[in-house]
Amino acid sequence: MKKIFCFTILFLLLQLPGIAQTIPDSNYVDIAGINDSVKVYKKTLLFFDSNNVATQENLMQQQFVPLTTYDYRQNIPPHLVSKFAYLKIDLYNSSNAADTIAFYPGLLYDKIFFYENTAGDILKYAGDGSAKGFCKLALAANEKKTFVVKLDFCRHDYNFIRPQLIRIDYLATYKAVIRSKTIEIRSVGFLLSGMLFMMIVFITVNYIVNRRKEFLYYLGYSLLMFSLIFLLAQISSTWGAIASFFNGYFDLFLLILGNVFYLAFSRHFLNTNSNYKLLDKTFKIAEWFLLSLLLGFTLIHYFTDFYPLERFLENLMKLVVLGIGILFIVIAFKQKQRLIIYLAVGSAFAIFFSSISLLILLLNVSPNGIFSSALFYHEIGLVFALAFFLLGLTYKNRRELIERTQEQEALKLDVEKKDFENQIAIIKAQQEERNRISADMHDDLGAGMTTIRLYSELAKSRLKDQAIPEIEKISSSANELLNKMNAIIWSMSSSNDSLGNMVAYIRSYSLEYFEDSGINCHITIPEHLPNIVVSGEIRRNVFLVVKEALNNILKHSKATDVYITLERVSDGLKLYIQDNGAGIDFEKLRQFGNGLKNMKKRMDDININFSIENNNGTLITLHRVVKDANFS
């Protein structure tokens, strides 16, 4: 009897461990009954290793609690983000064939390792699901097994634990369904990426053409913003190592570095070094401060587990960017200059829509549509910033074009002024030389010709009745040559370069020429002659034409009266020379044809219209168009 009792006690003691490890069937999830996907947070246990005590050997002895009792599964507190979380789930395969199911823990994780429980509560490493963002859990036919999933959270504020089991053949469809929920915001992202790409091409062309440093900085800014928006649209609603790296580090890196490039662009674009000293100094300090914070953020992210400090640096960088933006807007509107206001308005819109985006994130608004998406408002702010940058660039290019045109015109005027001054100097030198020559002719040649004339007249008076033709010819030639020389001296002297002087000279010559000739000379001149400058060349040619006309009248016209009339007309001046003689026979011009040709040629050379006609005698008309006071 004692033997039977001892054997019974021993049997029960041997069964105790098995009884202690027995898991109720209600806690198991039968993967054979899953058609596509199922949420299993009610069947999942959670352990947060906040004290870093868990190992693979002692993990099963840690205190796991139902996930449903954990209040922060939708938003992991910052102090726990850098800690490991462990999820435990019991699976059962009721089918007669081996099966594999995908375990998706939620968004987002840097590392996902999974283990399976073997005999004696010893965990066996089963695989790494970090790259794809889920684990493939395999069970044999009719097998029950406990799995533990080790989670290393992505370093950002919006992690959540939302475990699901997804059939392997449904996985692609599941991903497509998730991404379809964000198709609107992704479409906006791709559209904005296209705009940014065109901006990159535009800025690249501008930099190649102008080689201006501000375009190089804006090209860097555009490339970084293009990368940020394009990757946000591409990675949105995906999971895995790439999505975790982008959301945990790279998006902030692109954003901050892009703002550093934008600050450098603004300094060069606005020429703050010359125009806005305070703003220039502030921007330079902000650039180096942001780069220093970004370096510190990177070192902490990759070489420490202290997420609260990393989060502090991230928020500090965002606050610096916000503060610089607000300061820029205030200074811009105080300056009241159009170019800086364009950039300030763009910055104001960017800050406004970024604030809406941040408010949506802080309130944890569910993105049920495009207008409840934080990313949408961030992108709208960027669109406004780009639009006002283009307006500012257009205004600056137009202003610089006007300034360049004005500079070129000023340079052109300066060159023309110098050319004009050179011409004036040349004309002045020529005129001084003419005056010198005319003075020399008057003093030397004129005196000599007068002496010849006086001696010939003296010889004639002494000979009295003995007429010598040669002496008579000497006297007349000397007298004629003296008159011609006086005319040349008159035409060369700059003091005679006026219309009034020319008219007076012609009047005096005409009256003297017809004196004692039997022809009455009538001269009509307007009372008030215009104050017109007439060059020596014009005076000389006009005088020679008048002289030739008077000579022809005296020799050939048989006239008793000659009329010389100067008349002002609407487009200039006309000089008429008319006689009441026999007129001109155009068929018999040989005897004085060369004279008329020379007269016309002289007038053509100085742009005066010459005409001759019969009109109760012969009428010669000289017509000069006068547009201004310069008759030259």
Steps between C-alpha positions, in 0.01 A plus 500: 500500500784740586666422167183586309460831693863604443474420131184711469663798675810471282287492181312815602823683582642413161188642332512835687738674258279397212192627676676830581593562131169401356342789307125515466386436143304825500830698497621338180439657162421239237680615184309247291185701554650828369383579145690825446595697813390535860588737785640310799568769760248330732702178481840666536705552814747786544818548701695830495864450601529847655786388729695308234483172696361261239715242328416214272543260791280678758246665270227243560522566876427874454164648589295521177167686517208499257551759228144622550591621849788717373381859462775624263490243222374769258774751586816373669637745765838656407682344799405153374578550131863395548400193705424153365141379498410130487174358367397143582234315304383137500418351162337173398484335160190280492550396140663177391773687308781727605417868472671842526341825611635858492508683833481878454563689829414853377695815400797566516797294619873510440543136597259205520634166630280201579549191713305180555453327834639150524481244780591629840412864425820547300474752214649411166594774251269464200585792268530872421203687357657847510542549125139421408332617821335167584590147615417174331387255769498134396301218664482132420170318457293498821783679683466746786782743556579818694686780319673804647572804279770748605433858384746790474292812437568755230639820651199726464188602692233312307565130561214268583451132577223345290573131445332314218528159338496505123496208264808490278297484178295801615799713598535684167127577497517620859783743417309626197189562711702693759669714232168566324382682810772761443473527122380862513784630712752292304363645176545850637852404603590372155346808339704728724808288429445563129478873565821485702672305224406770248627758749830309519533509121409872495750590772771286337458687171508834683820402681668384177404827326569746783749315725346668804560335837144546626372270225743231615368523856138494381583200282622320815183600684278381213683166473460437873130598501441289189660201673293562815163533326563221249613253767210600727259420217683180407547363853165614639308210662786256452704319761840346529859611549494770228178655630638490855830662398318776309245580770744465788791703362524585133186715465620737773851500350359609160273761660768668715773488236250641247428792735875565536528521121195729491656737756821513293293563186307782672824671607636507145167563327421802720865608524457522876871569549443846352128564544400331830796467735303367799318243290827388340666443837192320637477268199870410517474415872182298436666302219795392715278439803265276300792308349646450849166378637458268202845351562417451869165346407675256263758394759234445767277312255764252390725468806268527801160376616406831663191585295370783726815705422471413132137612508600822679756582228243427230246735656769762562599497131137542400459788746814669364365474145163637617664786692722597207196494272300729731798737542545510124133587447511780760817656355368467144176686569689770692731554203203534262706396200326299235763229443541397863123517553448237228718251689348603833144434379610157372657428841184618676285256302749219566494570875120525506440168325782329694324611820178337379700185421654497848160556664358199315787286627470626858124437506557157347236567234423188299587558130161406358545731199745729332393801706567319827852400394789684666720435196251672267525833686879478516505457121253787446731728699792394281297577184432855622867547588602391149237722337613813683863415433420498127322835536802639682739358240292649217494839675875490567581399141278780366659753736851388411411516130378858544812589698727341239313684225534828689870435556548421132307812401705710743818347362379560148415861581839543662672363188285719277577798722872433471468454123304822478758682711774359276312615191447842653871516581586400142256750354631766734857424395400505133316826549797654676719388210252647253499827690879501506521432126240765421684749720829417328340532158349833597820635650752363251331414169241774536766760568704373203206506261408849617857614434490356146173674435630834634818478293305418185267795562804722566663387175178576309483850648858576407466379144173694461438508127721202423264209559681170557259200489725281714492748787120520470479119518729493803279754674172318422645156582635628829164652581312179406743279691468726804119461493529120473746490785269710714220253427724208600605676820135575574399135454788371714447727801290329774372837616287512185326161562144632518204542268485873561865547405462296181189695393670830574807404297291384200292821520807721508666314214186504283437872537864579426510258205208661315607855580535704176396192298161625392324220693299586806559258790212443741566304820230379739596351836270409796519737793583233756738238372526176699814460707651222288862391489629475143837335448773651284457227234131581454558877500773470237299269267183706529695820432669347193164385361350846556807658342474270194127578469561876512779467245267311261231765543743778421647327195205316342159603633456850349304574819435839650404374846613217726319389813677316786253375762559295817185337630419286803285196417347232721789257462796739469626789282477589131716745305361626167709674230279627217552738212262650241724417208468272200494182705706190439498283193546146630576377146801731468685455827843433359622853545445487876398136561803418713419791730152366572636150560754636745233702677280191545793287616600757762145501639476121496822478699350704785145351483331805346242448226582694183255577219493733200201587286345763272252723681474840333874479473728254678421376850758317712381345828716377784311299767656377825301289747571624853394263784677674782718798572808331354529595136815298428 
